[in-house]
Amino acid sequence: MELDYLLRSFILITLIQVVFAVIAVIRKTDKLTDLSYGFTFVINAWFLYFATYQNRPYYDLVITLLVTLWGFRLSLYLFMRILLTGKDKRFDGIREKPLKFIGFWVLQAVSVFVVSLPVTIFLILGPEWQLGAVSFIGLMLWLIGFIFESISDQQKFEFKSDPKNKGKFIQTGLWKYSRHPNYFGELSMWWGLFLFGVGSIGAWWPLSIFGPLFISFLILKVSGIPTLEKKYAEVYKDDVKYQKYKKETSILIPWFKKS
């Protein structure tokens, strides 16, 4: 039964990405990429919640609502941002080439499925669940992450929207204590969701942990922090203030500046 629902989850996620991919390729637009990312997590969570519903305890609904809150906020924020900026430079030279563009959507489908594993397995095994101290820690970690990501995204959005800050880098608010507080929030939320359920899924925990490990790998080593750090190092290579900010400020975990 568990493997059957895992397969259904993968098929659903893939179908959603296919629909968005077809529209994106035909219209040669990248405005749907981030929008589809967050919404796919939400649709998958609610599908599993109702598909396996059998007088489920309330905490199955809790984790589904947490994913919904995260997915809607992130998707709408990124969608509004790209509507203002006009395009996503990551897809320059790609959006016009159907095969390469489709390749992105394939990778996104796989990524959503893997990152979703803690939630997917949690909802599949829901009837066996019992909350414990680790679950509470996970819930608190998710809350901290959501606050950090929401506030830091808003602070950067407002900073970038001000014409006076054109060509400048943000170093105020949460960005004073971390060069990437939004990524700190994102990782905190996914590790929090994993901890919320790890104590009650038995032998399934090694598969579940692939979710937070995978998103951590992407952010820390692939398309997250390394990409931005490389970009900023080039853009602000002659900016003394940025070099000082980079030297004194934690790269991820918020902390006081180094003296």
C-alpha positions as CSV (number, residue, x, y, z in Angstrom):
1,M,0.0,0.0,0.0
2,E,2.8,2.4,0.9
3,L,4.6,1.9,-2.4
4,D,1.3,2.3,-4.3
5,Y,0.7,5.7,-2.8
6,L,4.4,6.7,-3.4
7,L,3.9,5.8,-7.1
8,R,0.6,7.8,-7.2
9,S,2.3,10.8,-5.7
10,F,5.1,10.7,-8.2
11,I,2.6,10.4,-11.1
12,L,0.5,13.3,-9.8
13,I,3.6,15.5,-9.4
14,T,4.8,14.6,-12.9
15,L,1.4,15.3,-14.5
16,I,1.2,18.8,-12.8
17,Q,4.7,19.6,-14.1
18,V,3.8,18.4,-17.6
19,V,0.8,20.6,-17.8
20,F,2.8,23.7,-16.7
21,A,5.7,22.7,-19.0
22,V,3.4,22.5,-22.1
23,I,2.1,26.0,-21.4
24,A,5.6,27.4,-20.7
25,V,7.2,25.8,-23.8
26,I,4.4,27.0,-26.1
27,R,4.4,30.5,-24.7
28,K,8.2,30.5,-24.2
29,T,7.7,31.9,-20.7
30,D,9.5,31.3,-17.4
31,K,6.8,33.0,-15.3
32,L,5.2,29.7,-14.4
33,T,8.3,27.9,-13.1
34,D,8.3,29.0,-9.5
35,L,4.5,29.3,-9.3
36,S,4.2,25.6,-10.3
37,Y,6.9,24.6,-7.8
38,G,5.2,25.6,-4.6
39,F,1.7,24.7,-5.8
40,T,2.7,21.2,-6.7
41,F,3.7,20.5,-3.1
42,V,0.4,21.8,-1.9
43,I,-1.7,19.7,-4.4
44,N,0.3,16.6,-3.5
45,A,-0.2,17.0,0.2
46,W,-3.9,17.5,-0.1
47,F,-4.2,14.6,-2.5
48,L,-2.5,12.2,0.0
49,Y,-4.5,13.6,2.9
50,F,-7.8,12.9,1.3
51,A,-6.7,9.7,-0.5
52,T,-5.6,8.1,2.8
53,Y,-8.2,9.7,5.1
54,Q,-9.6,7.2,7.6
55,N,-10.6,9.0,10.8
56,R,-7.1,10.5,10.8
57,P,-5.8,12.3,13.9
58,Y,-5.6,16.1,13.7
59,Y,-1.8,16.2,13.2
60,D,-2.2,14.9,9.6
61,L,-4.2,18.0,8.9
62,V,-1.5,20.1,10.7
63,I,1.3,19.0,8.4
64,T,-0.9,19.4,5.3
65,L,-1.7,23.0,6.4
66,L,1.9,23.8,7.1
67,V,2.9,22.7,3.5
68,T,-0.1,24.7,2.2
69,L,1.0,27.9,4.1
70,W,4.6,27.5,2.9
71,G,3.7,26.7,-0.7
72,F,1.1,29.5,-1.2
73,R,3.3,32.1,0.3
74,L,6.4,31.2,-1.6
75,S,4.7,30.7,-5.0
76,L,2.8,33.9,-4.8
77,Y,5.8,35.9,-3.7
78,L,8.0,34.5,-6.5
79,F,5.2,35.0,-9.0
80,M,4.7,38.6,-8.0
81,R,8.5,39.1,-8.1
82,I,8.9,37.8,-11.7
83,L,5.9,39.8,-12.9
84,L,7.8,42.9,-11.8
85,T,11.2,41.9,-13.1
86,G,9.8,40.6,-16.4
87,K,11.9,37.5,-16.7
88,D,14.2,35.0,-14.9
89,K,17.7,35.4,-16.2
90,R,18.4,31.8,-15.3
91,F,16.5,30.8,-18.4
92,D,18.2,33.1,-20.9
93,G,19.0,31.0,-23.9
94,I,16.9,28.1,-22.5
95,R,13.3,29.2,-22.7
96,E,13.6,29.4,-26.5
97,K,14.9,25.8,-26.8
98,P,12.1,23.3,-26.1
99,L,14.2,20.3,-25.3
100,K,16.4,22.2,-22.8
101,F,13.4,23.9,-21.3
102,I,11.6,20.6,-20.9
103,G,14.6,19.2,-19.2
104,F,14.2,21.8,-16.4
105,W,10.6,20.7,-15.8
106,V,11.7,17.0,-15.6
107,L,14.3,17.9,-13.0
108,Q,11.7,20.0,-11.1
109,A,9.3,17.1,-11.0
110,V,12.0,14.8,-9.5
111,S,13.0,17.5,-7.1
112,V,9.5,18.1,-5.8
113,F,8.9,14.4,-5.3
114,V,12.2,13.9,-3.4
115,V,11.9,17.0,-1.2
116,S,8.2,16.0,-0.5
117,L,9.2,12.6,0.9
118,P,8.9,13.5,4.6
119,V,5.4,14.8,4.1
120,T,4.4,12.1,1.7
121,I,5.5,9.2,4.0
122,F,4.0,11.0,7.0
123,L,0.6,11.1,5.4
124,I,0.8,7.6,4.0
125,L,1.6,6.2,7.5
126,G,-0.6,8.6,9.4
127,P,-2.7,6.1,11.3
128,E,0.4,4.9,13.1
129,W,1.4,8.3,14.3
130,Q,2.0,9.4,17.9
131,L,3.3,12.9,18.7
132,G,6.4,13.2,20.9
133,A,9.0,15.7,22.0
134,V,10.9,15.5,18.7
135,S,7.7,16.3,16.9
136,F,7.3,19.4,18.9
137,I,10.9,20.4,18.2
138,G,10.2,19.9,14.5
139,L,7.1,22.1,14.7
140,M,9.1,24.9,16.4
141,L,11.9,24.6,13.9
142,W,9.4,24.9,11.0
143,L,7.8,28.0,12.6
144,I,11.2,29.6,13.0
145,G,12.0,28.8,9.4
146,F,8.8,30.2,8.1
147,I,9.2,33.5,10.0
148,F,12.8,33.9,8.7
149,E,12.0,33.1,5.1
150,S,8.9,35.3,5.1
151,I,10.5,38.3,6.7
152,S,13.7,38.1,4.8
153,D,11.9,37.8,1.4
154,Q,9.8,40.8,2.2
155,Q,12.8,42.9,3.3
156,K,14.7,42.1,0.2
157,F,11.7,42.7,-2.0
158,E,11.2,46.2,-0.5
159,F,14.9,46.9,-0.7
160,K,15.1,46.0,-4.4
161,S,11.9,47.8,-5.2
162,D,13.4,51.1,-4.1
163,P,15.1,52.9,-7.0
164,K,17.5,54.5,-4.6
165,N,19.0,51.0,-3.9
166,K,19.8,50.2,-7.5
167,G,23.2,48.5,-7.7
168,K,23.3,48.1,-4.0
169,F,23.2,45.0,-1.8
170,I,21.0,44.5,1.2
171,Q,22.6,44.4,4.6
172,T,19.8,45.5,6.9
173,G,17.1,43.6,8.8
174,L,17.7,39.8,8.9
175,W,20.3,40.3,6.2
176,K,22.5,42.0,8.8
177,Y,23.0,38.7,10.5
178,S,23.1,36.3,7.5
179,R,23.9,36.7,3.9
180,H,21.2,34.2,3.0
181,P,18.5,34.3,5.8
182,N,15.8,33.1,3.4
183,Y,17.7,29.9,2.7
184,F,18.2,29.4,6.4
185,G,14.4,29.6,6.7
186,E,13.8,27.2,3.9
187,L,16.2,24.6,5.3
188,S,14.8,25.0,8.8
189,M,11.2,24.3,7.5
190,W,12.1,21.1,5.7
191,W,14.2,19.7,8.5
192,G,11.4,20.7,10.9
193,L,8.9,18.7,8.8
194,F,11.2,15.7,8.9
195,L,11.6,15.9,12.7
196,F,7.9,16.4,13.1
197,G,7.3,12.8,11.8
198,V,10.5,10.9,12.1
199,G,9.7,9.4,15.5
200,S,6.6,7.6,14.2
201,I,7.5,6.3,10.8
202,G,9.6,3.4,11.9
203,A,11.8,1.8,9.2
204,W,10.7,4.4,6.6
205,W,12.9,7.2,8.2
206,P,16.0,6.5,5.9
207,L,13.8,7.3,2.9
208,S,12.1,10.2,4.5
209,I,15.4,11.9,5.3
210,F,16.3,12.1,1.6
211,G,13.9,15.1,1.4
212,P,15.8,17.5,3.7
213,L,19.2,16.1,2.6
214,F,18.3,16.7,-1.0
215,I,17.1,20.3,-0.5
216,S,20.1,21.0,1.7
217,F,22.4,19.7,-1.1
218,L,20.7,21.9,-3.7
219,I,20.9,25.1,-1.6
220,L,24.3,24.6,-0.1
221,K,26.2,23.1,-3.1
222,V,24.3,23.5,-6.3
223,S,21.7,26.2,-7.3
224,G,21.3,28.2,-4.2
225,I,24.1,29.8,-2.2
226,P,27.0,28.9,-4.6
227,T,25.2,30.5,-7.6
228,L,24.4,33.8,-5.7
229,E,27.8,34.0,-4.0
230,K,29.5,33.6,-7.4
231,K,27.3,36.3,-8.9
232,Y,27.8,38.8,-6.0
233,A,31.6,38.2,-6.0
234,E,31.6,39.3,-9.6
235,V,29.2,42.2,-9.3
236,Y,30.7,43.7,-6.1
237,K,34.3,42.6,-6.6
238,D,35.4,46.3,-6.3
239,D,33.0,47.2,-3.6
240,V,34.8,47.6,-0.3
241,K,31.6,47.7,1.7
242,Y,30.5,44.3,0.2
243,Q,33.9,42.7,0.9
244,K,33.6,43.9,4.5
245,Y,30.0,42.7,4.8
246,K,31.0,39.3,3.3
247,K,33.9,38.9,5.7
248,E,31.9,39.9,8.8
249,T,28.6,38.2,8.1
250,S,27.6,34.6,8.5
251,I,26.9,32.9,5.2
252,L,23.8,31.0,6.3
253,I,23.0,30.7,10.1
254,P,22.0,34.1,11.5
255,W,24.6,35.3,14.0
256,F,26.3,38.4,15.2
257,K,28.9,40.0,13.0
258,K,32.5,39.0,13.4
259,S,34.7,41.7,15.0
